[in-house]
Every structure is written in C-alpha cells, then in structure tokens.
Amino acid sequence: MRSGSARWLVKNPGGTWKAGGGWKRAGRVGGTFVETSWGRDGHTGPVYPRGTRICIEFKGLSTRACVTLK
C-alpha cells in the first residue's frame, strides 16, 4: 500500500463501535509504515477511559489495527 484513506473507530467498555473521525489521507513512510494524523498537532484529541478499544481501518483492507487502552 503506497497511500490511501484511513479512519479510526472507538469502542468504550460495554459500548458499541463508533467512527472517531472521517476518512483521512494516509501515506507510506519508509518501506513498511503508513501514517496519518488526526488533531491539529498530532498530540491533541479526546480522552477515553481504561479498557477502550481503538482501531485504525484502511479503505479496501479487511484487517484493522487495534489497541486496548490500559
């Protein structure tokens, strides 16, 4: 994947999946990484409780990259 679009999804503990933002342009960095950023400076954003699951979804790919907040 050289470039494409990505969005992030969030699921609070006991809640349902919600789109955290719209589709954003994502570009390839180096050989194996693709990046995009949300927020004005890449460091601002919402605060979520412990146990929240956050996933990044790329358009055209069925697999998501997910993390659970601790």
PyMOL Python script that loads the backbone (N, CA, C, O; Angstrom):
from pymol import cmd

cmd.read_pdbstr("""\
ATOM      1  N   MET A   1       0.841  -1.177   0.000  1.00  0.00           N
ATOM      2  CA  MET A   1       0.000   0.000   0.000  1.00  0.00           C
ATOM      3  C   MET A   1       0.888   1.242   0.000  1.00  0.00           C
ATOM      4  O   MET A   1       1.670   1.433   0.931  1.00  0.00           O
ATOM      5  N   ARG A   2       0.787   2.070  -1.001  1.00  0.00           N
ATOM      6  CA  ARG A   2       1.567   3.301  -1.064  1.00  0.00           C
ATOM      7  C   ARG A   2       0.856   4.449  -0.362  1.00  0.00           C
ATOM      8  O   ARG A   2       1.458   5.196   0.409  1.00  0.00           O
ATOM      9  N   SER A   3      -0.420   4.573  -0.639  1.00  0.00           N
ATOM     10  CA  SER A   3      -1.224   5.604   0.016  1.00  0.00           C
ATOM     11  C   SER A   3      -2.680   5.175  -0.066  1.00  0.00           C
ATOM     12  O   SER A   3      -3.021   4.225  -0.770  1.00  0.00           O
ATOM     13  N   GLY A   4      -3.510   5.868   0.641  1.00  0.00           N
ATOM     14  CA  GLY A   4      -4.928   5.528   0.653  1.00  0.00           C
ATOM     15  C   GLY A   4      -5.629   6.362   1.687  1.00  0.00           C
ATOM     16  O   GLY A   4      -5.186   7.464   2.010  1.00  0.00           O
ATOM     17  N   SER A   5      -6.729   5.845   2.216  1.00  0.00           N
ATOM     18  CA  SER A   5      -7.500   6.548   3.227  1.00  0.00           C
ATOM     19  C   SER A   5      -7.649   5.667   4.456  1.00  0.00           C
ATOM     20  O   SER A   5      -7.744   4.444   4.359  1.00  0.00           O
ATOM     21  N   ALA A   6      -7.667   6.315   5.612  1.00  0.00           N
ATOM     22  CA  ALA A   6      -7.812   5.596   6.867  1.00  0.00           C
ATOM     23  C   ALA A   6      -8.768   6.368   7.772  1.00  0.00           C
ATOM     24  O   ALA A   6      -8.920   7.584   7.648  1.00  0.00           O
ATOM     25  N   ARG A   7      -9.406   5.641   8.680  1.00  0.00           N
ATOM     26  CA  ARG A   7     -10.242   6.274   9.705  1.00  0.00           C
ATOM     27  C   ARG A   7     -10.043   5.502  10.993  1.00  0.00           C
ATOM     28  O   ARG A   7      -9.540   4.379  10.971  1.00  0.00           O
ATOM     29  N   TRP A   8     -10.428   6.085  12.104  1.00  0.00           N
ATOM     30  CA  TRP A   8     -10.316   5.378  13.363  1.00  0.00           C
ATOM     31  C   TRP A   8     -11.681   5.151  13.966  1.00  0.00           C
ATOM     32  O   TRP A   8     -12.605   5.951  13.817  1.00  0.00           O
ATOM     33  N   LEU A   9     -11.771   4.021  14.657  1.00  0.00           N
ATOM     34  CA  LEU A   9     -13.013   3.591  15.303  1.00  0.00           C
ATOM     35  C   LEU A   9     -12.737   3.421  16.790  1.00  0.00           C
ATOM     36  O   LEU A   9     -11.629   3.054  17.181  1.00  0.00           O
ATOM     37  N   VAL A  10     -13.722   3.681  17.602  1.00  0.00           N
ATOM     38  CA  VAL A  10     -13.553   3.571  19.047  1.00  0.00           C
ATOM     39  C   VAL A  10     -14.732   2.818  19.654  1.00  0.00           C
ATOM     40  O   VAL A  10     -15.874   2.963  19.220  1.00  0.00           O
ATOM     41  N   LYS A  11     -14.429   2.014  20.662  1.00  0.00           N
ATOM     42  CA  LYS A  11     -15.467   1.270  21.382  1.00  0.00           C
ATOM     43  C   LYS A  11     -15.175   1.366  22.875  1.00  0.00           C
ATOM     44  O   LYS A  11     -14.198   0.801  23.367  1.00  0.00           O
ATOM     45  N   ASN A  12     -16.037   2.092  23.587  1.00  0.00           N
ATOM     46  CA  ASN A  12     -15.893   2.199  25.034  1.00  0.00           C
ATOM     47  C   ASN A  12     -16.297   0.876  25.676  1.00  0.00           C
ATOM     48  O   ASN A  12     -17.067   0.115  25.089  1.00  0.00           O
ATOM     49  N   PRO A  13     -15.786   0.592  26.879  1.00  0.00           N
ATOM     50  CA  PRO A  13     -16.169  -0.656  27.543  1.00  0.00           C
ATOM     51  C   PRO A  13     -17.687  -0.766  27.667  1.00  0.00           C
ATOM     52  O   PRO A  13     -18.334   0.122  28.221  1.00  0.00           O
ATOM     53  N   GLY A  14     -18.250  -1.852  27.152  1.00  0.00           N
ATOM     54  CA  GLY A  14     -19.687  -2.072  27.211  1.00  0.00           C
ATOM     55  C   GLY A  14     -20.472  -1.294  26.166  1.00  0.00           C
ATOM     56  O   GLY A  14     -21.701  -1.360  26.147  1.00  0.00           O
ATOM     57  N   GLY A  15     -19.790  -0.563  25.300  1.00  0.00           N
ATOM     58  CA  GLY A  15     -20.469   0.242  24.291  1.00  0.00           C
ATOM     59  C   GLY A  15     -20.419  -0.401  22.916  1.00  0.00           C
ATOM     60  O   GLY A  15     -20.099  -1.582  22.780  1.00  0.00           O
ATOM     61  N   THR A  16     -20.738   0.383  21.907  1.00  0.00           N
ATOM     62  CA  THR A  16     -20.707  -0.093  20.527  1.00  0.00           C
ATOM     63  C   THR A  16     -19.638   0.682  19.761  1.00  0.00           C
ATOM     64  O   THR A  16     -19.161   1.718  20.226  1.00  0.00           O
ATOM     65  N   TRP A  17     -19.267   0.179  18.592  1.00  0.00           N
ATOM     66  CA  TRP A  17     -18.263   0.826  17.758  1.00  0.00           C
ATOM     67  C   TRP A  17     -18.806   2.142  17.211  1.00  0.00           C
ATOM     68  O   TRP A  17     -19.953   2.212  16.768  1.00  0.00           O
ATOM     69  N   LYS A  18     -17.979   3.183  17.244  1.00  0.00           N
ATOM     70  CA  LYS A  18     -18.320   4.477  16.670  1.00  0.00           C
ATOM     71  C   LYS A  18     -17.119   4.980  15.883  1.00  0.00           C
ATOM     72  O   LYS A  18     -15.974   4.773  16.283  1.00  0.00           O
ATOM     73  N   ALA A  19     -17.387   5.641  14.763  1.00  0.00           N
ATOM     74  CA  ALA A  19     -16.307   6.245  13.981  1.00  0.00           C
ATOM     75  C   ALA A  19     -15.832   7.488  14.721  1.00  0.00           C
ATOM     76  O   ALA A  19     -16.627   8.376  15.029  1.00  0.00           O
ATOM     77  N   GLY A  20     -14.535   7.549  15.003  1.00  0.00           N
ATOM     78  CA  GLY A  20     -13.981   8.691  15.722  1.00  0.00           C
ATOM     79  C   GLY A  20     -13.692   9.866  14.811  1.00  0.00           C
ATOM     80  O   GLY A  20     -13.508  10.988  15.283  1.00  0.00           O
ATOM     81  N   GLY A  21     -13.650   9.624  13.532  1.00  0.00           N
ATOM     82  CA  GLY A  21     -13.362  10.687  12.580  1.00  0.00           C
ATOM     83  C   GLY A  21     -13.658  10.207  11.178  1.00  0.00           C
ATOM     84  O   GLY A  21     -13.925   9.025  10.959  1.00  0.00           O
ATOM     85  N   GLY A  22     -13.611  11.109  10.243  1.00  0.00           N
ATOM     86  CA  GLY A  22     -13.852  10.742   8.852  1.00  0.00           C
ATOM     87  C   GLY A  22     -12.617  10.125   8.218  1.00  0.00           C
ATOM     88  O   GLY A  22     -11.579   9.978   8.863  1.00  0.00           O
ATOM     89  N   TRP A  23     -12.741   9.769   6.956  1.00  0.00           N
ATOM     90  CA  TRP A  23     -11.617   9.204   6.216  1.00  0.00           C
ATOM     91  C   TRP A  23     -10.576  10.293   5.989  1.00  0.00           C
ATOM     92  O   TRP A  23     -10.905  11.403   5.571  1.00  0.00           O
ATOM     93  N   LYS A  24      -9.303   9.959   6.274  1.00  0.00           N
ATOM     94  CA  LYS A  24      -8.189  10.887   6.072  1.00  0.00           C
ATOM     95  C   LYS A  24      -7.166  10.240   5.159  1.00  0.00           C
ATOM     96  O   LYS A  24      -7.050   9.015   5.121  1.00  0.00           O
ATOM     97  N   ARG A  25      -6.433  11.043   4.433  1.00  0.00           N
ATOM     98  CA  ARG A  25      -5.391  10.556   3.539  1.00  0.00           C
ATOM     99  C   ARG A  25      -4.254   9.962   4.377  1.00  0.00           C
ATOM    100  O   ARG A  25      -3.807  10.563   5.354  1.00  0.00           O
ATOM    101  N   ALA A  26      -3.803   8.788   3.979  1.00  0.00           N
ATOM    102  CA  ALA A  26      -2.685   8.128   4.645  1.00  0.00           C
ATOM    103  C   ALA A  26      -1.601   7.890   3.606  1.00  0.00           C
ATOM    104  O   ALA A  26      -1.898   7.536   2.465  1.00  0.00           O
ATOM    105  N   GLY A  27      -0.355   8.080   3.992  1.00  0.00           N
ATOM    106  CA  GLY A  27       0.744   7.911   3.044  1.00  0.00           C
ATOM    107  C   GLY A  27       1.811   6.996   3.585  1.00  0.00           C
ATOM    108  O   GLY A  27       1.954   6.843   4.798  1.00  0.00           O
ATOM    109  N   ARG A  28       2.553   6.393   2.701  1.00  0.00           N
ATOM    110  CA  ARG A  28       3.616   5.475   3.079  1.00  0.00           C
ATOM    111  C   ARG A  28       4.826   6.255   3.580  1.00  0.00           C
ATOM    112  O   ARG A  28       5.232   7.252   2.983  1.00  0.00           O
ATOM    113  N   VAL A  29       5.391   5.784   4.681  1.00  0.00           N
ATOM    114  CA  VAL A  29       6.587   6.368   5.265  1.00  0.00           C
ATOM    115  C   VAL A  29       7.626   5.265   5.335  1.00  0.00           C
ATOM    116  O   VAL A  29       7.391   4.239   5.973  1.00  0.00           O
ATOM    117  N   GLY A  30       8.751   5.452   4.702  1.00  0.00           N
ATOM    118  CA  GLY A  30       9.765   4.405   4.690  1.00  0.00           C
ATOM    119  C   GLY A  30       9.273   3.213   3.890  1.00  0.00           C
ATOM    120  O   GLY A  30       8.501   3.374   2.944  1.00  0.00           O
ATOM    121  N   GLY A  31       9.710   2.027   4.258  1.00  0.00           N
ATOM    122  CA  GLY A  31       9.352   0.846   3.496  1.00  0.00           C
ATOM    123  C   GLY A  31       8.091   0.138   3.948  1.00  0.00           C
ATOM    124  O   GLY A  31       7.362  -0.409   3.121  1.00  0.00           O
ATOM    125  N   THR A  32       7.818   0.138   5.258  1.00  0.00           N
ATOM    126  CA  THR A  32       6.738  -0.714   5.752  1.00  0.00           C
ATOM    127  C   THR A  32       5.683   0.019   6.578  1.00  0.00           C
ATOM    128  O   THR A  32       4.747  -0.614   7.066  1.00  0.00           O
ATOM    129  N   PHE A  33       5.809   1.329   6.746  1.00  0.00           N
ATOM    130  CA  PHE A  33       4.877   2.049   7.607  1.00  0.00           C
ATOM    131  C   PHE A  33       3.985   2.986   6.809  1.00  0.00           C
ATOM    132  O   PHE A  33       4.417   3.588   5.826  1.00  0.00           O
ATOM    133  N   VAL A  34       2.744   3.101   7.240  1.00  0.00           N
ATOM    134  CA  VAL A  34       1.796   4.053   6.658  1.00  0.00           C
ATOM    135  C   VAL A  34       1.315   4.921   7.803  1.00  0.00           C
ATOM    136  O   VAL A  34       1.003   4.415   8.881  1.00  0.00           O
ATOM    137  N   GLU A  35       1.254   6.236   7.575  1.00  0.00           N
ATOM    138  CA  GLU A  35       0.817   7.101   8.672  1.00  0.00           C
ATOM    139  C   GLU A  35      -0.178   8.143   8.206  1.00  0.00           C
ATOM    140  O   GLU A  35      -0.209   8.557   7.047  1.00  0.00           O
ATOM    141  N   THR A  36      -0.989   8.545   9.171  1.00  0.00           N
ATOM    142  CA  THR A  36      -1.902   9.670   9.021  1.00  0.00           C
ATOM    143  C   THR A  36      -2.085  10.244  10.410  1.00  0.00           C
ATOM    144  O   THR A  36      -1.769   9.570  11.390  1.00  0.00           O
ATOM    145  N   SER A  37      -2.578  11.447  10.530  1.00  0.00           N
ATOM    146  CA  SER A  37      -2.769  12.005  11.863  1.00  0.00           C
ATOM    147  C   SER A  37      -4.110  12.714  11.953  1.00  0.00           C
ATOM    148  O   SER A  37      -4.618  13.237  10.962  1.00  0.00           O
ATOM    149  N   TRP A  38      -4.670  12.724  13.141  1.00  0.00           N
ATOM    150  CA  TRP A  38      -5.903  13.421  13.456  1.00  0.00           C
ATOM    151  C   TRP A  38      -5.579  14.423  14.546  1.00  0.00           C
ATOM    152  O   TRP A  38      -4.688  14.181  15.360  1.00  0.00           O
ATOM    153  N   GLY A  39      -6.267  15.518  14.579  1.00  0.00           N
ATOM    154  CA  GLY A  39      -5.967  16.575  15.542  1.00  0.00           C
ATOM    155  C   GLY A  39      -5.056  17.606  14.899  1.00  0.00           C
ATOM    156  O   GLY A  39      -4.459  17.353  13.852  1.00  0.00           O
ATOM    157  N   ARG A  40      -4.953  18.759  15.522  1.00  0.00           N
ATOM    158  CA  ARG A  40      -4.197  19.845  14.925  1.00  0.00           C
ATOM    159  C   ARG A  40      -2.705  19.599  14.909  1.00  0.00           C
ATOM    160  O   ARG A  40      -2.057  19.863  13.896  1.00  0.00           O
ATOM    161  N   ASP A  41      -2.140  19.104  15.988  1.00  0.00           N
ATOM    162  CA  ASP A  41      -0.691  18.935  16.052  1.00  0.00           C
ATOM    163  C   ASP A  41      -0.267  17.481  16.215  1.00  0.00           C
ATOM    164  O   ASP A  41       0.908  17.207  16.458  1.00  0.00           O
ATOM    165  N   GLY A  42      -1.200  16.551  16.086  1.00  0.00           N
ATOM    166  CA  GLY A  42      -0.867  15.146  16.247  1.00  0.00           C
ATOM    167  C   GLY A  42      -0.791  14.696  17.701  1.00  0.00           C
ATOM    168  O   GLY A  42      -0.577  13.515  17.974  1.00  0.00           O
ATOM    169  N   HIS A  43      -0.968  15.638  18.644  1.00  0.00           N
ATOM    170  CA  HIS A  43      -0.870  15.287  20.065  1.00  0.00           C
ATOM    171  C   HIS A  43      -2.132  15.632  20.833  1.00  0.00           C
ATOM    172  O   HIS A  43      -2.217  15.347  22.028  1.00  0.00           O
ATOM    173  N   THR A  44      -3.109  16.237  20.181  1.00  0.00           N
ATOM    174  CA  THR A  44      -4.341  16.600  20.868  1.00  0.00           C
ATOM    175  C   THR A  44      -5.441  15.629  20.473  1.00  0.00           C
ATOM    176  O   THR A  44      -5.395  15.032  19.398  1.00  0.00           O
ATOM    177  N   GLY A  45      -6.395  15.479  21.315  1.00  0.00           N
ATOM    178  CA  GLY A  45      -7.503  14.604  20.981  1.00  0.00           C
ATOM    179  C   GLY A  45      -8.334  14.275  22.199  1.00  0.00           C
ATOM    180  O   GLY A  45      -8.075  14.787  23.288  1.00  0.00           O
ATOM    181  N   PRO A  46      -9.330  13.427  22.025  1.00  0.00           N
ATOM    182  CA  PRO A  46     -10.218  13.078  23.136  1.00  0.00           C
ATOM    183  C   PRO A  46      -9.536  12.174  24.159  1.00  0.00           C
ATOM    184  O   PRO A  46      -8.524  11.534  23.874  1.00  0.00           O
ATOM    185  N   VAL A  47     -10.115  12.140  25.352  1.00  0.00           N
ATOM    186  CA  VAL A  47      -9.633  11.278  26.429  1.00  0.00           C
ATOM    187  C   VAL A  47     -10.645  10.154  26.593  1.00  0.00           C
ATOM    188  O   VAL A  47     -11.846  10.409  26.679  1.00  0.00           O
ATOM    189  N   TYR A  48     -10.171   8.909  26.638  1.00  0.00           N
ATOM    190  CA  TYR A  48     -11.051   7.745  26.753  1.00  0.00           C
ATOM    191  C   TYR A  48     -10.727   6.965  28.023  1.00  0.00           C
ATOM    192  O   TYR A  48      -9.583   6.977  28.476  1.00  0.00           O
ATOM    193  N   PRO A  49     -11.724   6.283  28.608  1.00  0.00           N
ATOM    194  CA  PRO A  49     -11.492   5.511  29.824  1.00  0.00           C
ATOM    195  C   PRO A  49     -10.678   4.247  29.554  1.00  0.00           C
ATOM    196  O   PRO A  49     -10.549   3.800  28.414  1.00  0.00           O
ATOM    197  N   ARG A  50     -10.149   3.701  30.604  1.00  0.00           N
ATOM    198  CA  ARG A  50      -9.403   2.441  30.558  1.00  0.00           C
ATOM    199  C   ARG A  50     -10.278   1.341  29.965  1.00  0.00           C
ATOM    200  O   ARG A  50     -11.476   1.276  30.243  1.00  0.00           O
ATOM    201  N   GLY A  51      -9.679   0.481  29.148  1.00  0.00           N
ATOM    202  CA  GLY A  51     -10.424  -0.618  28.540  1.00  0.00           C
ATOM    203  C   GLY A  51     -11.060  -0.267  27.204  1.00  0.00           C
ATOM    204  O   GLY A  51     -11.664  -1.123  26.557  1.00  0.00           O
ATOM    205  N   THR A  52     -10.926   1.000  26.785  1.00  0.00           N
ATOM    206  CA  THR A  52     -11.464   1.408  25.487  1.00  0.00           C
ATOM    207  C   THR A  52     -10.640   0.770  24.380  1.00  0.00           C
ATOM    208  O   THR A  52      -9.414   0.696  24.471  1.00  0.00           O
ATOM    209  N   ARG A  53     -11.311   0.312  23.341  1.00  0.00           N
ATOM    210  CA  ARG A  53     -10.633  -0.301  22.191  1.00  0.00           C
ATOM    211  C   ARG A  53     -10.639   0.696  21.039  1.00  0.00           C
ATOM    212  O   ARG A  53     -11.690   1.234  20.688  1.00  0.00           O
ATOM    213  N   ILE A  54      -9.471   0.946  20.447  1.00  0.00           N
ATOM    214  CA  ILE A  54      -9.332   1.869  19.329  1.00  0.00           C
ATOM    215  C   ILE A  54      -8.726   1.119  18.152  1.00  0.00           C
ATOM    216  O   ILE A  54      -7.720   0.425  18.302  1.00  0.00           O
ATOM    217  N   CYS A  55      -9.338   1.259  16.984  1.00  0.00           N
ATOM    218  CA  CYS A  55      -8.861   0.582  15.777  1.00  0.00           C
ATOM    219  C   CYS A  55      -8.678   1.582  14.646  1.00  0.00           C
ATOM    220  O   CYS A  55      -9.407   2.569  14.543  1.00  0.00           O
ATOM    221  N   ILE A  56      -7.703   1.311  13.809  1.00  0.00           N
ATOM    222  CA  ILE A  56      -7.493   2.069  12.575  1.00  0.00           C
ATOM    223  C   ILE A  56      -7.909   1.159  11.431  1.00  0.00           C
ATOM    224  O   ILE A  56      -7.495   0.002  11.361  1.00  0.00           O
ATOM    225  N   GLU A  57      -8.722   1.685  10.548  1.00  0.00           N
ATOM    226  CA  GLU A  57      -9.234   0.913   9.417  1.00  0.00           C
ATOM    227  C   GLU A  57      -8.805   1.601   8.122  1.00  0.00           C
ATOM    228  O   GLU A  57      -9.025   2.799   7.945  1.00  0.00           O
ATOM    229  N   PHE A  58      -8.194   0.839   7.226  1.00  0.00           N
ATOM    230  CA  PHE A  58      -7.792   1.372   5.926  1.00  0.00           C
ATOM    231  C   PHE A  58      -8.816   0.962   4.888  1.00  0.00           C
ATOM    232  O   PHE A  58      -9.262  -0.185   4.865  1.00  0.00           O
ATOM    233  N   LYS A  59      -9.192   1.908   4.021  1.00  0.00           N
ATOM    234  CA  LYS A  59     -10.159   1.639   2.961  1.00  0.00           C
ATOM    235  C   LYS A  59      -9.623   0.542   2.058  1.00  0.00           C
ATOM    236  O   LYS A  59      -8.486   0.613   1.590  1.00  0.00           O
ATOM    237  N   GLY A  60     -10.445  -0.477   1.814  1.00  0.00           N
ATOM    238  CA  GLY A  60     -10.059  -1.559   0.920  1.00  0.00           C
ATOM    239  C   GLY A  60      -9.382  -2.726   1.610  1.00  0.00           C
ATOM    240  O   GLY A  60      -9.143  -3.750   0.970  1.00  0.00           O
ATOM    241  N   LEU A  61      -9.058  -2.611   2.906  1.00  0.00           N
ATOM    242  CA  LEU A  61      -8.445  -3.721   3.645  1.00  0.00           C
ATOM    243  C   LEU A  61      -9.437  -4.219   4.687  1.00  0.00           C
ATOM    244  O   LEU A  61     -10.107  -3.422   5.344  1.00  0.00           O
ATOM    245  N   SER A  62      -9.528  -5.524   4.836  1.00  0.00           N
ATOM    246  CA  SER A  62     -10.480  -6.085   5.789  1.00  0.00           C
ATOM    247  C   SER A  62      -9.914  -6.152   7.206  1.00  0.00           C
ATOM    248  O   SER A  62     -10.682  -6.235   8.165  1.00  0.00           O
ATOM    249  N   THR A  63      -8.596  -6.119   7.361  1.00  0.00           N
ATOM    250  CA  THR A  63      -7.961  -6.224   8.672  1.00  0.00           C
ATOM    251  C   THR A  63      -7.791  -4.842   9.284  1.00  0.00           C
ATOM    252  O   THR A  63      -7.397  -3.898   8.600  1.00  0.00           O
ATOM    253  N   ARG A  64      -8.091  -4.724  10.586  1.00  0.00           N
ATOM    254  CA  ARG A  64      -7.907  -3.480  11.315  1.00  0.00           C
ATOM    255  C   ARG A  64      -6.707  -3.604  12.244  1.00  0.00           C
ATOM    256  O   ARG A  64      -6.373  -4.704  12.683  1.00  0.00           O
ATOM    257  N   ALA A  65      -6.062  -2.491  12.543  1.00  0.00           N
ATOM    258  CA  ALA A  65      -5.003  -2.438  13.551  1.00  0.00           C
ATOM    259  C   ALA A  65      -5.646  -1.888  14.822  1.00  0.00           C
ATOM    260  O   ALA A  65      -6.169  -0.774  14.821  1.00  0.00           O
ATOM    261  N   CYS A  66      -5.610  -2.665  15.905  1.00  0.00           N
ATOM    262  CA  CYS A  66      -6.331  -2.293  17.130  1.00  0.00           C
ATOM    263  C   CYS A  66      -5.430  -2.286  18.363  1.00  0.00           C
ATOM    264  O   CYS A  66      -4.443  -3.017  18.435  1.00  0.00           O
ATOM    265  N   VAL A  67      -5.792  -1.446  19.326  1.00  0.00           N
ATOM    266  CA  VAL A  67      -5.149  -1.425  20.651  1.00  0.00           C
ATOM    267  C   VAL A  67      -6.240  -1.270  21.694  1.00  0.00           C
ATOM    268  O   VAL A  67      -7.313  -0.737  21.412  1.00  0.00           O
ATOM    269  N   THR A  68      -5.956  -1.743  22.907  1.00  0.00           N
ATOM    270  CA  THR A  68      -6.846  -1.551  24.046  1.00  0.00           C
ATOM    271  C   THR A  68      -6.120  -0.684  25.055  1.00  0.00           C
ATOM    272  O   THR A  68      -4.991  -0.992  25.438  1.00  0.00           O
ATOM    273  N   LEU A  69      -6.757   0.404  25.495  1.00  0.00           N
ATOM    274  CA  LEU A  69      -6.133   1.311  26.447  1.00  0.00           C
ATOM    275  C   LEU A  69      -6.068   0.683  27.835  1.00  0.00           C
ATOM    276  O   LEU A  69      -7.026   0.062  28.296  1.00  0.00           O
ATOM    277  N   LYS A  70      -4.935   0.854  28.485  1.00  0.00           N
ATOM    278  CA  LYS A  70      -4.733   0.299  29.831  1.00  0.00           C
ATOM    279  C   LYS A  70      -4.657   1.392  30.861  1.00  0.00           C
ATOM    280  O   LYS A  70      -4.490   1.112  32.047  1.00  0.00           O
TER     281      LYS A  70
END
""", "prot")
cmd.dss("prot")
cmd.show_as("cartoon", "prot")
cmd.util.cbc("prot")
cmd.orient("prot")
